[in-house]
Amino acid sequence: MSAFERYLSLWIALAMVAGIALGSFAPGLVNAIAAAEVANVNLVVAVLIWAMVYPMMVGVDQSSLRDVVTQPKGLAITLI
């Protein structure tokens, strides 16, 4: 287990404290981030979620993709 995984709860707590401090000391920056929207979707949040999900996406087993044709239900549910 890596140090990051071992202390994951600590990193999350530190990120929460940093977010609260940022909101308290730089409200203008927080307002600018909140204003960055397109179609009611916050662009900063969208990019950060993409950065969180991307590593899981590249870990897809490429050999299992051919099975999508035989069992398309999972792909259909994901797309819907």
PDB file of N, CA, C and O in Angstrom, chain B, residues numbered from 101:
ATOM      1  N   MET B 101       0.855  -1.166   0.000  1.00  0.00           N
ATOM      2  CA  MET B 101       0.000   0.000   0.000  1.00  0.00           C
ATOM      3  C   MET B 101       0.907   1.238   0.000  1.00  0.00           C
ATOM      4  O   MET B 101       1.827   1.349   0.811  1.00  0.00           O
ATOM      5  N   SER B 102       0.632   2.152  -0.913  1.00  0.00           N
ATOM      6  CA  SER B 102       1.453   3.356  -1.014  1.00  0.00           C
ATOM      7  C   SER B 102       1.102   4.341   0.097  1.00  0.00           C
ATOM      8  O   SER B 102       0.089   4.195   0.781  1.00  0.00           O
ATOM      9  N   ALA B 103       1.959   5.344   0.261  1.00  0.00           N
ATOM     10  CA  ALA B 103       1.721   6.364   1.293  1.00  0.00           C
ATOM     11  C   ALA B 103       0.439   7.129   0.994  1.00  0.00           C
ATOM     12  O   ALA B 103      -0.290   7.508   1.911  1.00  0.00           O
ATOM     13  N   PHE B 104       0.164   7.357  -0.285  1.00  0.00           N
ATOM     14  CA  PHE B 104      -1.066   8.054  -0.654  1.00  0.00           C
ATOM     15  C   PHE B 104      -2.287   7.260  -0.213  1.00  0.00           C
ATOM     16  O   PHE B 104      -3.215   7.816   0.375  1.00  0.00           O
ATOM     17  N   GLU B 105      -2.288   5.972  -0.495  1.00  0.00           N
ATOM     18  CA  GLU B 105      -3.414   5.127  -0.102  1.00  0.00           C
ATOM     19  C   GLU B 105      -3.512   4.980   1.408  1.00  0.00           C
ATOM     20  O   GLU B 105      -4.610   4.962   1.965  1.00  0.00           O
ATOM     21  N   ARG B 106      -2.378   4.877   2.064  1.00  0.00           N
ATOM     22  CA  ARG B 106      -2.361   4.689   3.508  1.00  0.00           C
ATOM     23  C   ARG B 106      -2.947   5.892   4.236  1.00  0.00           C
ATOM     24  O   ARG B 106      -3.637   5.736   5.243  1.00  0.00           O
ATOM     25  N   TYR B 107      -2.674   7.082   3.733  1.00  0.00           N
ATOM     26  CA  TYR B 107      -3.131   8.307   4.393  1.00  0.00           C
ATOM     27  C   TYR B 107      -4.227   9.020   3.614  1.00  0.00           C
ATOM     28  O   TYR B 107      -4.332  10.244   3.681  1.00  0.00           O
ATOM     29  N   LEU B 108      -5.039   8.278   2.881  1.00  0.00           N
ATOM     30  CA  LEU B 108      -6.076   8.869   2.051  1.00  0.00           C
ATOM     31  C   LEU B 108      -7.053   9.714   2.865  1.00  0.00           C
ATOM     32  O   LEU B 108      -7.458  10.784   2.412  1.00  0.00           O
ATOM     33  N   SER B 109      -7.434   9.263   4.041  1.00  0.00           N
ATOM     34  CA  SER B 109      -8.337  10.042   4.891  1.00  0.00           C
ATOM     35  C   SER B 109      -7.715  11.374   5.277  1.00  0.00           C
ATOM     36  O   SER B 109      -8.406  12.391   5.339  1.00  0.00           O
ATOM     37  N   LEU B 110      -6.429  11.373   5.534  1.00  0.00           N
ATOM     38  CA  LEU B 110      -5.730  12.613   5.860  1.00  0.00           C
ATOM     39  C   LEU B 110      -5.719  13.570   4.674  1.00  0.00           C
ATOM     40  O   LEU B 110      -5.936  14.769   4.846  1.00  0.00           O
ATOM     41  N   TRP B 111      -5.467  13.049   3.467  1.00  0.00           N
ATOM     42  CA  TRP B 111      -5.442  13.909   2.274  1.00  0.00           C
ATOM     43  C   TRP B 111      -6.819  14.524   2.035  1.00  0.00           C
ATOM     44  O   TRP B 111      -6.928  15.695   1.673  1.00  0.00           O
ATOM     45  N   ILE B 112      -7.855  13.737   2.237  1.00  0.00           N
ATOM     46  CA  ILE B 112      -9.209  14.252   2.052  1.00  0.00           C
ATOM     47  C   ILE B 112      -9.507  15.349   3.071  1.00  0.00           C
ATOM     48  O   ILE B 112     -10.081  16.381   2.724  1.00  0.00           O
ATOM     49  N   ALA B 113      -9.119  15.128   4.327  1.00  0.00           N
ATOM     50  CA  ALA B 113      -9.335  16.143   5.360  1.00  0.00           C
ATOM     51  C   ALA B 113      -8.555  17.416   5.038  1.00  0.00           C
ATOM     52  O   ALA B 113      -9.076  18.519   5.205  1.00  0.00           O
ATOM     53  N   LEU B 114      -7.315  17.272   4.579  1.00  0.00           N
ATOM     54  CA  LEU B 114      -6.518  18.441   4.205  1.00  0.00           C
ATOM     55  C   LEU B 114      -7.125  19.188   3.022  1.00  0.00           C
ATOM     56  O   LEU B 114      -7.101  20.418   2.989  1.00  0.00           O
ATOM     57  N   ALA B 115      -7.663  18.464   2.064  1.00  0.00           N
ATOM     58  CA  ALA B 115      -8.315  19.105   0.916  1.00  0.00           C
ATOM     59  C   ALA B 115      -9.557  19.868   1.356  1.00  0.00           C
ATOM     60  O   ALA B 115      -9.843  20.948   0.838  1.00  0.00           O
ATOM     61  N   MET B 116     -10.291  19.311   2.305  1.00  0.00           N
ATOM     62  CA  MET B 116     -11.476  20.008   2.821  1.00  0.00           C
ATOM     63  C   MET B 116     -11.074  21.286   3.556  1.00  0.00           C
ATOM     64  O   MET B 116     -11.702  22.329   3.372  1.00  0.00           O
ATOM     65  N   VAL B 117     -10.039  21.214   4.379  1.00  0.00           N
ATOM     66  CA  VAL B 117      -9.553  22.397   5.095  1.00  0.00           C
ATOM     67  C   VAL B 117      -9.053  23.448   4.105  1.00  0.00           C
ATOM     68  O   VAL B 117      -9.316  24.639   4.274  1.00  0.00           O
ATOM     69  N   ALA B 118      -8.333  23.006   3.072  1.00  0.00           N
ATOM     70  CA  ALA B 118      -7.839  23.933   2.054  1.00  0.00           C
ATOM     71  C   ALA B 118      -8.997  24.599   1.315  1.00  0.00           C
ATOM     72  O   ALA B 118      -8.927  25.790   1.011  1.00  0.00           O
ATOM     73  N   GLY B 119     -10.054  23.853   1.025  1.00  0.00           N
ATOM     74  CA  GLY B 119     -11.218  24.428   0.352  1.00  0.00           C
ATOM     75  C   GLY B 119     -11.935  25.454   1.207  1.00  0.00           C
ATOM     76  O   GLY B 119     -12.359  26.498   0.714  1.00  0.00           O
ATOM     77  N   ILE B 120     -12.066  25.158   2.474  1.00  0.00           N
ATOM     78  CA  ILE B 120     -12.702  26.112   3.394  1.00  0.00           C
ATOM     79  C   ILE B 120     -11.839  27.368   3.528  1.00  0.00           C
ATOM     80  O   ILE B 120     -12.362  28.482   3.524  1.00  0.00           O
ATOM     81  N   ALA B 121     -10.531  27.192   3.645  1.00  0.00           N
ATOM     82  CA  ALA B 121      -9.625  28.343   3.743  1.00  0.00           C
ATOM     83  C   ALA B 121      -9.662  29.177   2.474  1.00  0.00           C
ATOM     84  O   ALA B 121      -9.673  30.406   2.541  1.00  0.00           O
ATOM     85  N   LEU B 122      -9.681  28.528   1.324  1.00  0.00           N
ATOM     86  CA  LEU B 122      -9.749  29.248   0.058  1.00  0.00           C
ATOM     87  C   LEU B 122     -11.035  30.056  -0.040  1.00  0.00           C
ATOM     88  O   LEU B 122     -11.015  31.205  -0.482  1.00  0.00           O
ATOM     89  N   GLY B 123     -12.144  29.468   0.367  1.00  0.00           N
ATOM     90  CA  GLY B 123     -13.413  30.182   0.352  1.00  0.00           C
ATOM     91  C   GLY B 123     -13.437  31.360   1.299  1.00  0.00           C
ATOM     92  O   GLY B 123     -14.088  32.366   1.020  1.00  0.00           O
ATOM     93  N   SER B 124     -12.734  31.250   2.418  1.00  0.00           N
ATOM     94  CA  SER B 124     -12.703  32.331   3.407  1.00  0.00           C
ATOM     95  C   SER B 124     -11.763  33.463   3.001  1.00  0.00           C
ATOM     96  O   SER B 124     -12.094  34.636   3.170  1.00  0.00           O
ATOM     97  N   PHE B 125     -10.597  33.116   2.468  1.00  0.00           N
ATOM     98  CA  PHE B 125      -9.575  34.120   2.174  1.00  0.00           C
ATOM     99  C   PHE B 125      -9.598  34.650   0.744  1.00  0.00           C
ATOM    100  O   PHE B 125      -9.028  35.708   0.479  1.00  0.00           O
ATOM    101  N   ALA B 126     -10.237  33.950  -0.174  1.00  0.00           N
ATOM    102  CA  ALA B 126     -10.286  34.394  -1.567  1.00  0.00           C
ATOM    103  C   ALA B 126     -11.693  34.199  -2.143  1.00  0.00           C
ATOM    104  O   ALA B 126     -11.880  33.412  -3.070  1.00  0.00           O
ATOM    105  N   PRO B 127     -12.679  34.913  -1.595  1.00  0.00           N
ATOM    106  CA  PRO B 127     -14.044  34.717  -2.100  1.00  0.00           C
ATOM    107  C   PRO B 127     -14.214  35.141  -3.560  1.00  0.00           C
ATOM    108  O   PRO B 127     -15.091  34.625  -4.253  1.00  0.00           O
ATOM    109  N   GLY B 128     -13.400  36.060  -4.025  1.00  0.00           N
ATOM    110  CA  GLY B 128     -13.472  36.464  -5.431  1.00  0.00           C
ATOM    111  C   GLY B 128     -13.104  35.337  -6.369  1.00  0.00           C
ATOM    112  O   GLY B 128     -13.722  35.161  -7.419  1.00  0.00           O
ATOM    113  N   LEU B 129     -12.087  34.567  -5.984  1.00  0.00           N
ATOM    114  CA  LEU B 129     -11.675  33.417  -6.787  1.00  0.00           C
ATOM    115  C   LEU B 129     -12.771  32.357  -6.814  1.00  0.00           C
ATOM    116  O   LEU B 129     -13.048  31.762  -7.855  1.00  0.00           O
ATOM    117  N   VAL B 130     -13.381  32.131  -5.675  1.00  0.00           N
ATOM    118  CA  VAL B 130     -14.465  31.153  -5.590  1.00  0.00           C
ATOM    119  C   VAL B 130     -15.643  31.594  -6.453  1.00  0.00           C
ATOM    120  O   VAL B 130     -16.264  30.770  -7.126  1.00  0.00           O
ATOM    121  N   ASN B 131     -15.950  32.874  -6.438  1.00  0.00           N
ATOM    122  CA  ASN B 131     -17.041  33.392  -7.276  1.00  0.00           C
ATOM    123  C   ASN B 131     -16.715  33.267  -8.758  1.00  0.00           C
ATOM    124  O   ASN B 131     -17.598  32.972  -9.563  1.00  0.00           O
ATOM    125  N   ALA B 132     -15.453  33.488  -9.126  1.00  0.00           N
ATOM    126  CA  ALA B 132     -15.044  33.337 -10.527  1.00  0.00           C
ATOM    127  C   ALA B 132     -15.169  31.883 -10.972  1.00  0.00           C
ATOM    128  O   ALA B 132     -15.611  31.601 -12.086  1.00  0.00           O
ATOM    129  N   ILE B 133     -14.776  30.966 -10.091  1.00  0.00           N
ATOM    130  CA  ILE B 133     -14.906  29.539 -10.419  1.00  0.00           C
ATOM    131  C   ILE B 133     -16.380  29.165 -10.558  1.00  0.00           C
ATOM    132  O   ILE B 133     -16.755  28.416 -11.460  1.00  0.00           O
ATOM    133  N   ALA B 134     -17.207  29.689  -9.665  1.00  0.00           N
ATOM    134  CA  ALA B 134     -18.642  29.387  -9.715  1.00  0.00           C
ATOM    135  C   ALA B 134     -19.295  29.971 -10.960  1.00  0.00           C
ATOM    136  O   ALA B 134     -20.288  29.430 -11.446  1.00  0.00           O
ATOM    137  N   ALA B 135     -18.753  31.069 -11.482  1.00  0.00           N
ATOM    138  CA  ALA B 135     -19.344  31.710 -12.664  1.00  0.00           C
ATOM    139  C   ALA B 135     -18.947  31.030 -13.970  1.00  0.00           C
ATOM    140  O   ALA B 135     -19.547  31.302 -15.009  1.00  0.00           O
ATOM    141  N   ALA B 136     -17.954  30.159 -13.935  1.00  0.00           N
ATOM    142  CA  ALA B 136     -17.492  29.476 -15.154  1.00  0.00           C
ATOM    143  C   ALA B 136     -18.439  28.332 -15.488  1.00  0.00           C
ATOM    144  O   ALA B 136     -18.156  27.171 -15.192  1.00  0.00           O
ATOM    145  N   GLU B 137     -19.566  28.672 -16.109  1.00  0.00           N
ATOM    146  CA  GLU B 137     -20.594  27.677 -16.429  1.00  0.00           C
ATOM    147  C   GLU B 137     -20.951  27.713 -17.899  1.00  0.00           C
ATOM    148  O   GLU B 137     -20.920  28.761 -18.544  1.00  0.00           O
ATOM    149  N   VAL B 138     -21.286  26.561 -18.403  1.00  0.00           N
ATOM    150  CA  VAL B 138     -21.851  26.424 -19.744  1.00  0.00           C
ATOM    151  C   VAL B 138     -23.013  25.463 -19.615  1.00  0.00           C
ATOM    152  O   VAL B 138     -22.830  24.329 -19.172  1.00  0.00           O
ATOM    153  N   ALA B 139     -24.196  25.890 -19.992  1.00  0.00           N
ATOM    154  CA  ALA B 139     -25.409  25.063 -19.928  1.00  0.00           C
ATOM    155  C   ALA B 139     -25.624  24.532 -18.511  1.00  0.00           C
ATOM    156  O   ALA B 139     -25.947  23.358 -18.331  1.00  0.00           O
ATOM    157  N   ASN B 140     -25.450  25.381 -17.515  1.00  0.00           N
ATOM    158  CA  ASN B 140     -25.629  25.046 -16.104  1.00  0.00           C
ATOM    159  C   ASN B 140     -24.671  23.956 -15.617  1.00  0.00           C
ATOM    160  O   ASN B 140     -24.962  23.272 -14.635  1.00  0.00           O
ATOM    161  N   VAL B 141     -23.543  23.792 -16.289  1.00  0.00           N
ATOM    162  CA  VAL B 141     -22.511  22.844 -15.868  1.00  0.00           C
ATOM    163  C   VAL B 141     -21.260  23.647 -15.553  1.00  0.00           C
ATOM    164  O   VAL B 141     -20.742  24.364 -16.410  1.00  0.00           O
ATOM    165  N   ASN B 142     -20.775  23.527 -14.323  1.00  0.00           N
ATOM    166  CA  ASN B 142     -19.564  24.239 -13.929  1.00  0.00           C
ATOM    167  C   ASN B 142     -18.369  23.592 -14.609  1.00  0.00           C
ATOM    168  O   ASN B 142     -18.123  22.398 -14.440  1.00  0.00           O
ATOM    169  N   LEU B 143     -17.624  24.381 -15.379  1.00  0.00           N
ATOM    170  CA  LEU B 143     -16.515  23.839 -16.160  1.00  0.00           C
ATOM    171  C   LEU B 143     -15.382  23.323 -15.272  1.00  0.00           C
ATOM    172  O   LEU B 143     -14.768  22.304 -15.589  1.00  0.00           O
ATOM    173  N   VAL B 144     -15.102  24.007 -14.173  1.00  0.00           N
ATOM    174  CA  VAL B 144     -14.025  23.558 -13.285  1.00  0.00           C
ATOM    175  C   VAL B 144     -14.375  22.199 -12.681  1.00  0.00           C
ATOM    176  O   VAL B 144     -13.535  21.301 -12.633  1.00  0.00           O
ATOM    177  N   VAL B 145     -15.605  22.055 -12.225  1.00  0.00           N
ATOM    178  CA  VAL B 145     -16.029  20.782 -11.652  1.00  0.00           C
ATOM    179  C   VAL B 145     -16.001  19.692 -12.720  1.00  0.00           C
ATOM    180  O   VAL B 145     -15.575  18.570 -12.448  1.00  0.00           O
ATOM    181  N   ALA B 146     -16.450  20.012 -13.927  1.00  0.00           N
ATOM    182  CA  ALA B 146     -16.448  19.028 -15.009  1.00  0.00           C
ATOM    183  C   ALA B 146     -15.030  18.550 -15.318  1.00  0.00           C
ATOM    184  O   ALA B 146     -14.810  17.353 -15.504  1.00  0.00           O
ATOM    185  N   VAL B 147     -14.080  19.459 -15.375  1.00  0.00           N
ATOM    186  CA  VAL B 147     -12.692  19.086 -15.658  1.00  0.00           C
ATOM    187  C   VAL B 147     -12.110  18.245 -14.523  1.00  0.00           C
ATOM    188  O   VAL B 147     -11.404  17.267 -14.770  1.00  0.00           O
ATOM    189  N   LEU B 148     -12.404  18.622 -13.296  1.00  0.00           N
ATOM    190  CA  LEU B 148     -11.871  17.853 -12.162  1.00  0.00           C
ATOM    191  C   LEU B 148     -12.484  16.455 -12.093  1.00  0.00           C
ATOM    192  O   LEU B 148     -11.791  15.493 -11.761  1.00  0.00           O
ATOM    193  N   ILE B 149     -13.769  16.333 -12.401  1.00  0.00           N
ATOM    194  CA  ILE B 149     -14.385  15.006 -12.429  1.00  0.00           C
ATOM    195  C   ILE B 149     -13.786  14.171 -13.550  1.00  0.00           C
ATOM    196  O   ILE B 149     -13.528  12.981 -13.372  1.00  0.00           O
ATOM    197  N   TRP B 150     -13.564  14.795 -14.711  1.00  0.00           N
ATOM    198  CA  TRP B 150     -12.933  14.083 -15.818  1.00  0.00           C
ATOM    199  C   TRP B 150     -11.547  13.607 -15.408  1.00  0.00           C
ATOM    200  O   TRP B 150     -11.165  12.479 -15.720  1.00  0.00           O
ATOM    201  N   ALA B 151     -10.787  14.453 -14.709  1.00  0.00           N
ATOM    202  CA  ALA B 151      -9.447  14.062 -14.264  1.00  0.00           C
ATOM    203  C   ALA B 151      -9.510  12.914 -13.266  1.00  0.00           C
ATOM    204  O   ALA B 151      -8.581  12.110 -13.189  1.00  0.00           O
ATOM    205  N   MET B 152     -10.586  12.827 -12.508  1.00  0.00           N
ATOM    206  CA  MET B 152     -10.742  11.744 -11.550  1.00  0.00           C
ATOM    207  C   MET B 152     -11.125  10.436 -12.260  1.00  0.00           C
ATOM    208  O   MET B 152     -10.678   9.360 -11.863  1.00  0.00           O
ATOM    209  N   VAL B 153     -11.941  10.532 -13.293  1.00  0.00           N
ATOM    210  CA  VAL B 153     -12.456   9.338 -13.964  1.00  0.00           C
ATOM    211  C   VAL B 153     -11.497   8.827 -15.046  1.00  0.00           C
ATOM    212  O   VAL B 153     -11.476   7.630 -15.328  1.00  0.00           O
ATOM    213  N   TYR B 154     -10.718   9.701 -15.642  1.00  0.00           N
ATOM    214  CA  TYR B 154      -9.858   9.321 -16.759  1.00  0.00           C
ATOM    215  C   TYR B 154      -8.921   8.147 -16.461  1.00  0.00           C
ATOM    216  O   TYR B 154      -8.803   7.245 -17.290  1.00  0.00           O
ATOM    217  N   PRO B 155      -8.254   8.130 -15.308  1.00  0.00           N
ATOM    218  CA  PRO B 155      -7.383   6.970 -15.048  1.00  0.00           C
ATOM    219  C   PRO B 155      -8.127   5.634 -15.056  1.00  0.00           C
ATOM    220  O   PRO B 155      -7.577   4.611 -15.463  1.00  0.00           O
ATOM    221  N   MET B 156      -9.373   5.652 -14.605  1.00  0.00           N
ATOM    222  CA  MET B 156     -10.155   4.413 -14.649  1.00  0.00           C
ATOM    223  C   MET B 156     -10.504   4.058 -16.087  1.00  0.00           C
ATOM    224  O   MET B 156     -10.572   2.880 -16.439  1.00  0.00           O
ATOM    225  N   MET B 157     -10.726   5.076 -16.919  1.00  0.00           N
ATOM    226  CA  MET B 157     -11.077   4.817 -18.313  1.00  0.00           C
ATOM    227  C   MET B 157      -9.909   4.202 -19.071  1.00  0.00           C
ATOM    228  O   MET B 157     -10.115   3.301 -19.885  1.00  0.00           O
ATOM    229  N   VAL B 158      -8.701   4.663 -18.826  1.00  0.00           N
ATOM    230  CA  VAL B 158      -7.560   4.103 -19.550  1.00  0.00           C
ATOM    231  C   VAL B 158      -7.179   2.735 -19.030  1.00  0.00           C
ATOM    232  O   VAL B 158      -6.385   2.035 -19.658  1.00  0.00           O
ATOM    233  N   GLY B 159      -7.730   2.340 -17.891  1.00  0.00           N
ATOM    234  CA  GLY B 159      -7.472   1.015 -17.355  1.00  0.00           C
ATOM    235  C   GLY B 159      -8.422  -0.039 -17.896  1.00  0.00           C
ATOM    236  O   GLY B 159      -8.442  -1.170 -17.410  1.00  0.00           O
ATOM    237  N   VAL B 160      -9.213   0.328 -18.908  1.00  0.00           N
ATOM    238  CA  VAL B 160     -10.166  -0.610 -19.494  1.00  0.00           C
ATOM    239  C   VAL B 160      -9.412  -1.734 -20.188  1.00  0.00           C
ATOM    240  O   VAL B 160      -8.447  -1.498 -20.915  1.00  0.00           O
ATOM    241  N   ASP B 161      -9.862  -2.947 -19.954  1.00  0.00           N
ATOM    242  CA  ASP B 161      -9.272  -4.112 -20.617  1.00  0.00           C
ATOM    243  C   ASP B 161      -9.721  -4.115 -22.073  1.00  0.00           C
ATOM    244  O   ASP B 161     -10.881  -4.393 -22.373  1.00  0.00           O
ATOM    245  N   GLN B 162      -8.796  -3.804 -22.971  1.00  0.00           N
ATOM    246  CA  GLN B 162      -9.126  -3.672 -24.392  1.00  0.00           C
ATOM    247  C   GLN B 162      -9.639  -4.981 -24.985  1.00  0.00           C
ATOM    248  O   GLN B 162     -10.455  -4.959 -25.906  1.00  0.00           O
ATOM    249  N   SER B 163      -9.182  -6.106 -24.481  1.00  0.00           N
ATOM    250  CA  SER B 163      -9.619  -7.390 -25.034  1.00  0.00           C
ATOM    251  C   SER B 163     -11.086  -7.672 -24.725  1.00  0.00           C
ATOM    252  O   SER B 163     -11.726  -8.457 -25.425  1.00  0.00           O
ATOM    253  N   SER B 164     -11.623  -7.042 -23.685  1.00  0.00           N
ATOM    254  CA  SER B 164     -13.029  -7.275 -23.345  1.00  0.00           C
ATOM    255  C   SER B 164     -13.982  -6.430 -24.191  1.00  0.00           C
ATOM    256  O   SER B 164     -15.195  -6.633 -24.139  1.00  0.00           O
ATOM    257  N   LEU B 165     -13.452  -5.495 -24.961  1.00  0.00           N
ATOM    258  CA  LEU B 165     -14.327  -4.641 -25.770  1.00  0.00           C
ATOM    259  C   LEU B 165     -15.052  -5.420 -26.869  1.00  0.00           C
ATOM    260  O   LEU B 165     -16.149  -5.034 -27.272  1.00  0.00           O
ATOM    261  N   ARG B 166     -14.466  -6.488 -27.348  1.00  0.00           N
ATOM    262  CA  ARG B 166     -15.149  -7.262 -28.401  1.00  0.00           C
ATOM    263  C   ARG B 166     -16.391  -7.969 -27.867  1.00  0.00           C
ATOM    264  O   ARG B 166     -17.274  -8.338 -28.641  1.00  0.00           O
ATOM    265  N   ASP B 167     -16.468  -8.161 -26.543  1.00  0.00           N
ATOM    266  CA  ASP B 167     -17.639  -8.787 -25.943  1.00  0.00           C
ATOM    267  C   ASP B 167     -18.844  -7.847 -25.873  1.00  0.00           C
ATOM    268  O   ASP B 167     -19.951  -8.285 -25.559  1.00  0.00           O
ATOM    269  N   VAL B 168     -18.639  -6.574 -26.159  1.00  0.00           N
ATOM    270  CA  VAL B 168     -19.739  -5.610 -26.130  1.00  0.00           C
ATOM    271  C   VAL B 168     -20.792  -5.984 -27.167  1.00  0.00           C
ATOM    272  O   VAL B 168     -21.984  -5.769 -26.948  1.00  0.00           O
ATOM    273  N   VAL B 169     -20.362  -6.534 -28.277  1.00  0.00           N
ATOM    274  CA  VAL B 169     -21.304  -6.903 -29.343  1.00  0.00           C
ATOM    275  C   VAL B 169     -22.220  -8.026 -28.879  1.00  0.00           C
ATOM    276  O   VAL B 169     -23.402  -8.044 -29.223  1.00  0.00           O
ATOM    277  N   THR B 170     -21.690  -8.957 -28.107  1.00  0.00           N
ATOM    278  CA  THR B 170     -22.508 -10.094 -27.676  1.00  0.00           C
ATOM    279  C   THR B 170     -23.395  -9.743 -26.485  1.00  0.00           C
ATOM    280  O   THR B 170     -24.441 -10.363 -26.293  1.00  0.00           O
ATOM    281  N   GLN B 171     -22.992  -8.754 -25.683  1.00  0.00           N
ATOM    282  CA  GLN B 171     -23.784  -8.326 -24.539  1.00  0.00           C
ATOM    283  C   GLN B 171     -23.845  -6.791 -24.493  1.00  0.00           C
ATOM    284  O   GLN B 171     -23.160  -6.170 -23.681  1.00  0.00           O
ATOM    285  N   PRO B 172     -24.656  -6.185 -25.355  1.00  0.00           N
ATOM    286  CA  PRO B 172     -24.687  -4.717 -25.450  1.00  0.00           C
ATOM    287  C   PRO B 172     -25.478  -4.023 -24.338  1.00  0.00           C
ATOM    288  O   PRO B 172     -25.520  -2.794 -24.294  1.00  0.00           O
ATOM    289  N   LYS B 173     -26.096  -4.778 -23.451  1.00  0.00           N
ATOM    290  CA  LYS B 173     -26.947  -4.175 -22.425  1.00  0.00           C
ATOM    291  C   LYS B 173     -26.176  -3.194 -21.544  1.00  0.00           C
ATOM    292  O   LYS B 173     -26.671  -2.099 -21.276  1.00  0.00           O
ATOM    293  N   GLY B 174     -24.989  -3.556 -21.091  1.00  0.00           N
ATOM    294  CA  GLY B 174     -24.187  -2.679 -20.233  1.00  0.00           C
ATOM    295  C   GLY B 174     -23.823  -1.375 -20.918  1.00  0.00           C
ATOM    296  O   GLY B 174     -23.889  -0.306 -20.312  1.00  0.00           O
ATOM    297  N   LEU B 175     -23.436  -1.467 -22.188  1.00  0.00           N
ATOM    298  CA  LEU B 175     -23.104  -0.265 -22.934  1.00  0.00           C
ATOM    299  C   LEU B 175     -24.321   0.612 -23.147  1.00  0.00           C
ATOM    300  O   LEU B 175     -24.228   1.836 -23.050  1.00  0.00           O
ATOM    301  N   ALA B 176     -25.463   0.004 -23.437  1.00  0.00           N
ATOM    302  CA  ALA B 176     -26.695   0.749 -23.636  1.00  0.00           C
ATOM    303  C   ALA B 176     -27.102   1.481 -22.362  1.00  0.00           C
ATOM    304  O   ALA B 176     -27.512   2.641 -22.418  1.00  0.00           O
ATOM    305  N   ILE B 177     -26.993   0.819 -21.225  1.00  0.00           N
ATOM    306  CA  ILE B 177     -27.337   1.455 -19.949  1.00  0.00           C
ATOM    307  C   ILE B 177     -26.392   2.623 -19.672  1.00  0.00           C
ATOM    308  O   ILE B 177     -26.821   3.676 -19.200  1.00  0.00           O
ATOM    309  N   THR B 178     -25.112   2.435 -19.964  1.00  0.00           N
ATOM    310  CA  THR B 178     -24.132   3.500 -19.733  1.00  0.00           C
ATOM    311  C   THR B 178     -24.407   4.705 -20.622  1.00  0.00           C
ATOM    312  O   THR B 178     -24.298   5.844 -20.169  1.00  0.00           O
ATOM    313  N   LEU B 179     -24.758   4.469 -21.870  1.00  0.00           N
ATOM    314  CA  LEU B 179     -25.022   5.568 -22.794  1.00  0.00           C
ATOM    315  C   LEU B 179     -26.306   6.314 -22.482  1.00  0.00           C
ATOM    316  O   LEU B 179     -26.410   7.520 -22.711  1.00  0.00           O
ATOM    317  N   ILE B 180     -27.288   5.582 -21.955  1.00  0.00           N
ATOM    318  CA  ILE B 180     -28.562   6.217 -21.633  1.00  0.00           C
ATOM    319  C   ILE B 180     -28.408   7.025 -20.369  1.00  0.00           C
ATOM    320  O   ILE B 180     -29.368   7.647 -19.914  1.00  0.00           O
TER     321      ILE B 180
END
